Amino acid sequence: MMGASPRGCPVAVIGMAGRFPGADDVGQYWRNLLDGVVSVSRTDEGSGRVGDGRFVAAVGKVNGVDQFDADHFRLTPAEAVIMDPQQRVLLEVAAEALDDAGYSGERDVVVGVFVGCGENLYYRDFVAPDEAGGGRLGDVRVTLANEKDFIAPRLAFKLGFTGPAITVQTGCATSLSAVALACSALAAGDCDIALAGGVSLLPPDADGYTYREGGILSADGCCRPFDVGASGAVPGSGAGIVVLRRDDDARVAGDNRRAVIHGWAVNNDGGSRAGFAAPNVDGQQAVIRAALARAGFRPHQVGYIESHGTGTAIGDAVEFEALRRVFTGDGRPPGSMTLGAAKANIGHADAASGLAGLVKAAMAVETGLLPGTARFDTPNPDLDMASTPFTMSARTRDWSGEAPRIAGVSSFGLGGSNAHVVLGQATGVPSEPSTRPRSVLVLSARTGDELRRMRERLADRFESMTSDGPTELVDIAFTLAVGRGRFVKRWAAVVSDTAEAIAKLRAAEETGRYTARPSLAVGGTPAELAELGKRLLAAEPMVRSGLVEITGSSELHGLPTGRAAALTAAVVGRTLQRLGLTFSRVDAPVWVRPVAQWLVGGADPAALAQALDACAGDGEHEHAVARHQPGQVVIGPSFDLAEVLGAAWQAGAAINWATYYADEARHRVSLPAYPFTRRRFWLDRPARTAALSDGPSSGSARRNDGNIVGYVEQVWREVLGVENVPLDVNFSELGGDSIYAVEVGARLSEGLGLKLPVDLPFVAPTVVDSAAFIENTLAKGTRGS
């Protein structure tokens, strides 16, 4: 008997991303489920008999597993091509999940990661034979790129997570077990945000499997959970990540709460089952009851169960009996609880299957729609479904019943590992309107093409909106500003409504932006600046709070015009500094020059009164400071904070957007993910009869006597897997690390017959430097043994 489950600490799902058969993102996956699309690829190629079984040409594959954006994640081509594609794909999915949650930008929270993966078929069938053929077995680079142990630490390293990074492996229950462990870590305070999920991928050339009677794979290439025609599962693929946060924290932060996980549990069947791979009713029943107990829910409150649903004779019977024991009774009428199984649509995604079910259930509680189970026709009569609360249908329908909507998700692994999660509808918290009349949309990307695609995706997002209210517009602007990474290529636009946003996003790209450090100038008459102050106090929360901070008052009324004007210049200049802007110089007319000097001197509120008192004269007859000079910010009658920040962002300034929005209760919203630029990284499948090469030096760089620079450059290219190595660029800037440095040093030592430092590229960090070091060694006559 399981111990009592602790209560409390609901966990919000604030972001999600995934790639599944027939779907490159969660949105397409959900649409396919609603439309009843079966995304299992079928082909007539290869039909016939294989071994003592029958070949079934059906499999659920994720598109583009051979493609990867190595540059985005700072991986060399040499590392990318030997890396388990499961780790590569999960890197991209994790980044997309952070985008969806609005936490890809700078974070002041501790982030943990809990993930696992399926069998590494790429290493088994491609990398290992290639390494053996080249005489390179035992290479630590290959180990780091392929061992399951490193999948969570790699995400932490590449995405900057400082919380626990735990690789979870429980077979088919891997990804849902990872979610449960992440929830426990959040409840314990081990991290503030957690990413959880899993991945399992088949190679691109996989086209089917061998059916054997009594096995777990389907006889006809169709998965029909709990149906009279069920004969097993279909191999599938998938990758998915959810971003989780304690619900109380998510509410306060204005996160996009897609659903709330109220209960979770993991256990194992132990030794009471018939065999190691056999499921057990008692273990499954216990894990479901434990999750419900932690959630504090009664069984009759649950309206939907996303089952493990493999479609196997034993698996379906055991799972259904466990569900029957938990949910039958308690006054629940027959047909009042819907049962579903995503495996009917996408096949069995192995380590990612639980996450596929969780995403489906989260979308169901969020939207109030229950996708049908593909190909379901007639319940298996051995299950006696009519005597239970459960009903199944191939047709999508509305979720009936009273709110809140509650669902359960099950995932059971070979070896007896069981996981169950109970999640519910997130109650909405309306976003507050903004006093700012216009919003600043900001985007950045690594390349101009990626920036163009970001603009297109965001324009599509605006066009698909069912509401074009100003509140949603400013929430989108907020999410873009605080929730995305910062890259070299920048774009910004100040807009007042969605129509203007779409027009500017679709417009031709602007060029020739000024990028030097700007100067600051104060211009205009005291009357004009005093009027500017009144306008900004009405529209800009930062100006209001800034004025209160340095004067204790939020009003300019009652002050002499000159003092109100000087105070306006002071608070606006200080606001720009608080937002991260730095200026090459600050110019001002004589009457307000003490304020300019106050800004240059650090803008200490304690010294402001003295600066204001030193402002002399009415300034009405002084010449205004020159305006509209390139790279100059002018605090004058036409000053617009949004326009200034947009221009500064596009020019490359590090704007502190969190400070800009600190005085508003804004919400993060789901927005399109970063558009990766992928290239193919995949080894050829080796022929079975391929002969071994003639040793470790086969195909490697050979010394060209008299051209040490060329030889060093060639070795660098081969080890790093790049086409071109600039002779004066640092090794680390090309993506080289200590492991690659050792490989370079070893190859050069062997090829030249010298005893060189094992980390030569760190001792002499450019090709020219390394070549000079080698020439010097040759001159000294230092040879290897």
Secondary structure, DSSP 4 states (H G I P E B T S, - for coil): -PPPPP----EEEEEEEEEBTTBSSHHHHHHHHHHT----EE-STT-EEETTEEEE-EE---TTTTEE-TTTTT--HHHHHHS-HHHHHHHHHHHHHHHHHT-SS---S-EEEEEEE---HHIIIIIHHHHHHTT-TT-HHHHHHH-GGGHHHHHHHHHT--S-EEE---GGGHHHHHHHHHHHHHHHTS-SEEEEEEEE---TT---EEE-TTSSB-SSS---TTBTT---B-B--EEEEEEEEEHHHHHHHT----EEEEEEEEEE-TT-SSSTT---HHHHHHHHHHHHHHHT--GGG--EEE------HHHHHHHHHHHHHHHS-TTPPTT-EEEE-THHHH-B-GGGHHHHHHHHHHHHHHH-EE---TT--SB-GGG-GGGSSEE--SS-EE--SSSSPEEEEEEEETTTEEEEEEEEPPPP-PPPP-S-SSEEEEEEESSHHHHHHHHHHHHHHHHT-S---HHHHHHHHHHHHHHS---SEEEEEEESSHHHHHHHHHSPPP-----SPPEEEE-S-HHHHHHHHHHHHHH-HHHHHHHHHHHS-S--TTS-HHHHHHHHHHHHHHHHHHTT---S-EE--GGGHHHHHHHHTT--GGGHHHHHHH--S--TTSPPPP-S-TTEEEESTT--HHHHHHHHHHTT----HHHHTTTS-------PPP----EE--PPPPPTTPPP-SSTTTTS----TT-HHHHHHHHHHHHHT-S---TTS-GGGGT--HHHHHHHHHHHHHHHTB---TTHHHHS-SHHHHHHHHHHHHHHT-B--
